[in-house]
Amino acid sequence: MNMNFDPKAKKASTNGPTLETVLSVQHWTEHLFSFRITRPAGFRFRSGEFVMIGLEVEGRPLMRAYSIASPSWDEELEFFSIKVEDGPLTSRLQKIQPGDKIRLNRKPVGTLVLDALTPGKNLFLFSTGTGFAPFASAIRDPETYEKFEKIIVTHTCREVAELDYSRQLIQEIHDHEFLGEMVGNTLHYYASATREDFERTGRITTLIENGDLAKTTGTPCFDPATDRAMICGSTDMIKDTKTLLEAYGMTEGSNAKPAEFVIEKAFVG
């Protein structure tokens, strides 16, 4: 993971689709992998957005929506993906090697951005599986720490090994020359597994409802006046967490109408 943070990095406008080069690939489990590709000159995005990426298959582009896992200042683009054995794209994408070409549609979009939230004090980032990707971007963005006093990022997976990507990234953030000092005690990482014994087991909604999240992070859940949230992951998790937040009086927002929480609906296969 490239962590060459330059707070003065110049931003530019985007153009049409390009073919980018795979720089590195890391397989975390038999179901998850991440990869980094070159970032085209002039490509601009907000941390938390997604783009369409893909491969040329039988002379035609096969594209899917992928959240950009790297922050907006990174010189490379990082993605965190599932492996689907019979998935039209991921069955092929999981076999990429450094030097291969990836098609990138340079029009980033998405609601998991700070602009879609009204000002607040605490930011909760709820994720399952590869839904952690947009938050991997957000928690490496200095703007996140300028806007919120406390950031709680949760990551729930079936197996403990599937948490390795997020656990390593959190450690790299704290060890980073610039980000580490900026983050300090602001960032709180809350991981859980659902199908294996772990220090914390259960679905995130269960851990919210039984009070474990609030107790562990020292942050009561939830006050619409101070708390903001983003949700990304499985369909059931998004639906259940959204219902829970609404029960606390929080309202779903968007780029056009910022509010207390936002969700993402882009998936890959």
C-alpha positions as CSV (number, residue, x, y, z in Angstrom):
1,M,0.0,0.0,0.0
2,N,1.6,3.2,-1.2
3,M,1.6,5.8,1.6
4,N,3.5,8.6,0.0
5,F,1.4,11.4,1.4
6,D,1.8,14.8,-0.1
7,P,-0.7,17.3,1.5
8,K,0.1,19.7,-1.3
9,A,-0.6,17.3,-4.2
10,K,-2.1,19.1,-7.2
11,K,-5.6,18.2,-8.3
12,A,-6.8,18.3,-11.9
13,S,-9.8,17.4,-14.0
14,T,-10.8,14.0,-15.5
15,N,-11.3,12.9,-19.0
16,G,-12.4,9.7,-20.8
17,P,-11.6,6.0,-20.2
18,T,-8.0,4.8,-20.2
19,L,-6.0,1.6,-20.0
20,E,-4.0,1.5,-16.8
21,T,-1.2,-0.8,-15.7
22,V,-1.4,-3.2,-12.8
23,L,1.4,-2.3,-10.3
24,S,0.9,-4.9,-7.6
25,V,-1.5,-7.6,-6.4
26,Q,-2.0,-9.1,-3.0
27,H,-4.2,-12.1,-2.2
28,W,-5.5,-11.9,1.3
29,T,-7.6,-15.1,1.4
30,E,-9.1,-17.4,-1.2
31,H,-12.0,-15.0,-1.3
32,L,-10.4,-11.6,-1.1
33,F,-7.6,-9.7,-2.9
34,S,-6.4,-6.1,-3.5
35,F,-4.5,-4.5,-6.3
36,R,-3.0,-1.2,-7.3
37,I,-2.9,0.4,-10.7
38,T,-1.4,3.5,-12.2
39,R,-3.3,6.7,-11.8
40,P,-3.8,8.6,-15.0
41,A,-2.7,12.2,-15.2
42,G,-5.5,14.6,-14.4
43,F,-7.7,11.9,-12.7
44,R,-9.5,13.6,-9.8
45,F,-11.9,12.0,-7.2
46,R,-13.2,12.5,-3.7
47,S,-12.2,9.9,-1.1
48,G,-15.0,7.4,-0.8
49,E,-16.1,7.5,-4.5
50,F,-16.2,4.6,-6.9
51,V,-15.4,4.1,-10.6
52,M,-16.1,1.6,-13.3
53,I,-13.1,-0.6,-13.9
54,G,-12.7,-3.8,-15.9
55,L,-11.0,-5.9,-18.6
56,E,-11.2,-6.4,-22.3
57,V,-13.1,-9.7,-22.9
58,E,-13.4,-10.9,-26.4
59,G,-12.8,-7.5,-27.7
60,R,-15.4,-5.8,-25.5
61,P,-15.0,-4.0,-22.2
62,L,-16.5,-5.9,-19.2
63,M,-16.9,-3.2,-16.4
64,R,-18.1,-3.2,-12.8
65,A,-18.3,-0.5,-10.1
66,Y,-15.4,-0.6,-7.6
67,S,-14.9,1.8,-4.7
68,I,-11.4,3.4,-4.8
69,A,-9.6,2.3,-1.6
70,S,-6.7,4.7,-1.9
71,P,-7.1,8.3,-0.7
72,S,-7.5,11.2,-3.1
73,W,-3.9,12.3,-2.6
74,D,-2.3,8.9,-3.5
75,E,-0.3,8.7,-6.8
76,E,-1.7,5.2,-7.4
77,L,-5.2,3.7,-7.4
78,E,-6.0,0.9,-5.0
79,F,-9.0,-1.5,-5.1
80,F,-10.1,-4.2,-2.7
81,S,-12.1,-7.1,-4.3
82,I,-13.9,-10.3,-3.7
83,K,-13.2,-13.4,-5.8
84,V,-16.3,-14.9,-7.4
85,E,-15.5,-18.2,-9.1
86,D,-18.2,-17.8,-11.8
87,G,-18.4,-14.0,-11.6
88,P,-18.2,-12.5,-15.1
89,L,-15.5,-10.0,-14.1
90,T,-14.0,-11.1,-10.8
91,S,-13.3,-14.7,-12.1
92,R,-10.9,-13.1,-14.5
93,L,-9.8,-10.1,-12.4
94,Q,-8.5,-12.3,-9.6
95,K,-5.9,-13.7,-12.1
96,I,-4.3,-10.3,-13.0
97,Q,-0.5,-9.9,-12.6
98,P,1.7,-6.8,-12.4
99,G,2.1,-5.4,-15.9
100,D,-1.5,-6.3,-17.0
101,K,-3.9,-3.7,-18.2
102,I,-7.1,-2.5,-16.5
103,R,-9.7,-0.4,-18.2
104,L,-10.6,2.6,-16.1
105,N,-13.7,4.8,-16.7
106,R,-12.6,8.2,-15.3
107,K,-15.9,9.4,-14.0
108,P,-16.0,8.8,-10.2
109,V,-19.3,9.0,-8.4
110,G,-20.8,7.9,-5.1
111,T,-22.5,9.0,-1.9
112,L,-19.9,7.8,0.6
113,V,-18.2,11.2,0.7
114,L,-17.9,13.9,3.4
115,D,-19.9,16.4,1.2
116,A,-23.0,14.2,1.6
117,L,-23.0,14.6,5.4
118,T,-24.0,17.6,7.5
119,P,-21.4,18.8,10.0
120,G,-21.0,16.6,13.1
121,K,-18.7,15.5,15.9
122,N,-18.4,11.7,15.5
123,L,-18.2,9.7,12.3
124,F,-19.2,6.1,12.2
125,L,-18.1,4.0,9.2
126,F,-19.9,0.7,9.1
127,S,-18.6,-2.0,6.7
128,T,-18.7,-5.7,5.9
129,G,-16.3,-7.6,3.6
130,T,-15.0,-5.5,0.7
131,G,-17.4,-2.7,1.8
132,F,-14.4,-1.5,3.8
133,A,-12.8,-0.2,0.6
134,P,-14.3,3.3,0.5
135,F,-13.5,3.8,4.2
136,A,-9.9,2.7,3.5
137,S,-9.9,5.9,1.4
138,A,-11.7,8.1,3.9
139,I,-9.6,7.2,6.9
140,R,-6.4,8.2,4.9
141,D,-7.8,11.6,4.0
142,P,-6.7,14.5,6.1
143,E,-10.1,16.2,5.5
144,T,-11.8,13.5,7.5
145,Y,-9.8,14.4,10.6
146,E,-10.4,18.1,10.0
147,K,-14.2,17.7,10.0
148,F,-14.6,15.1,12.8
149,E,-13.3,14.8,16.3
150,K,-13.7,11.0,16.4
151,I,-13.8,8.4,13.6
152,I,-15.0,4.9,14.4
153,V,-14.5,2.5,11.5
154,T,-16.0,-1.0,11.8
155,H,-15.2,-4.1,9.7
156,T,-17.2,-7.3,10.0
157,C,-16.3,-10.4,8.1
158,R,-17.2,-14.1,8.2
159,E,-13.6,-15.3,8.9
160,V,-10.8,-13.7,10.9
161,A,-8.3,-13.9,8.0
162,E,-10.7,-11.7,6.0
163,L,-10.0,-8.8,8.4
164,D,-6.2,-8.8,7.5
165,Y,-6.5,-6.1,4.9
166,S,-8.2,-3.6,7.2
167,R,-6.0,-4.6,10.2
168,Q,-2.8,-4.0,8.3
169,L,-4.0,-0.7,6.8
170,I,-4.9,0.6,10.2
171,Q,-1.5,-0.2,11.5
172,E,0.2,1.5,8.5
173,I,-1.9,4.6,9.1
174,H,-0.7,4.8,12.7
175,D,2.9,4.2,11.7
176,H,2.8,6.7,8.8
177,E,5.1,9.7,9.1
178,F,2.4,12.3,8.4
179,L,-0.9,10.5,8.9
180,G,0.1,8.9,12.2
181,E,0.6,12.3,13.8
182,M,-2.6,13.7,12.4
183,V,-4.7,10.7,13.4
184,G,-3.4,10.3,16.9
185,N,-6.3,9.0,19.1
186,T,-9.0,10.1,16.7
187,L,-9.3,6.9,14.8
188,H,-10.9,3.9,16.4
189,Y,-10.9,0.5,14.6
190,Y,-13.7,-2.0,15.6
191,A,-13.4,-5.5,14.0
192,S,-15.6,-8.5,14.4
193,A,-16.1,-12.0,12.8
194,T,-19.3,-13.9,12.5
195,R,-18.3,-17.5,11.7
196,E,-15.1,-17.9,13.8
197,D,-14.0,-17.3,17.3
198,F,-12.4,-13.9,17.6
199,E,-12.0,-11.2,20.2
200,R,-15.3,-9.9,19.1
201,T,-18.0,-12.0,17.3
202,G,-21.4,-11.1,15.8
203,R,-23.1,-8.9,13.3
204,I,-22.4,-5.2,13.7
205,T,-26.1,-4.5,14.3
206,T,-26.1,-7.0,17.2
207,L,-22.9,-5.3,18.6
208,I,-24.6,-2.0,18.4
209,E,-27.8,-3.1,20.1
210,N,-26.1,-5.0,22.9
211,G,-24.0,-1.9,23.7
212,D,-20.6,-3.4,22.9
213,L,-19.7,-0.8,20.2
214,A,-20.5,2.1,22.5
215,K,-18.6,0.5,25.4
216,T,-15.5,-0.4,23.4
217,T,-15.1,2.9,21.6
218,G,-16.4,5.1,24.5
219,T,-18.9,6.7,22.1
220,P,-22.7,6.5,22.9
221,C,-24.8,5.5,19.9
222,F,-26.4,7.6,18.4
223,D,-27.2,11.3,18.7
224,P,-28.5,12.9,15.5
225,A,-27.1,16.2,16.7
226,T,-23.5,15.0,16.8
227,D,-23.2,11.6,15.1
228,R,-22.8,11.0,11.3
229,A,-22.5,7.6,9.6
230,M,-21.6,5.9,6.3
231,I,-22.7,2.3,5.5
232,C,-21.2,-0.1,2.9
233,G,-21.4,-3.8,2.7
234,S,-23.8,-6.6,2.2
235,T,-27.4,-5.9,1.3
236,D,-28.8,-7.2,4.6
237,M,-26.2,-5.3,6.7
238,I,-27.0,-2.0,4.9
239,K,-30.8,-2.5,5.3
240,D,-30.6,-3.5,9.0
241,T,-28.1,-0.7,9.9
242,K,-30.1,1.9,8.1
243,T,-33.2,0.8,10.0
244,L,-31.3,1.0,13.2
245,L,-30.0,4.5,12.6
246,E,-33.4,5.7,11.5
247,A,-34.8,4.4,14.8
248,Y,-32.4,6.8,16.5
249,G,-33.8,9.7,14.5
250,M,-31.0,9.9,11.9
251,T,-31.9,10.8,8.3
252,E,-30.4,9.4,5.1
253,G,-28.6,12.0,3.0
254,S,-27.1,12.4,-0.5
255,N,-24.8,14.7,-2.5
256,A,-27.8,16.8,-3.3
257,K,-29.2,16.8,0.2
258,P,-26.7,16.2,3.0
259,A,-28.0,14.6,6.2
260,E,-26.9,12.4,9.1
261,F,-26.0,9.2,7.2
262,V,-25.4,7.8,3.7
263,I,-25.2,4.4,2.1
264,E,-23.6,2.9,-1.0
265,K,-25.3,0.5,-3.4
266,A,-22.5,-0.3,-5.9
267,F,-21.5,-4.0,-6.1
268,V,-19.2,-6.1,-8.2
269,G,-19.3,-9.7,-9.5
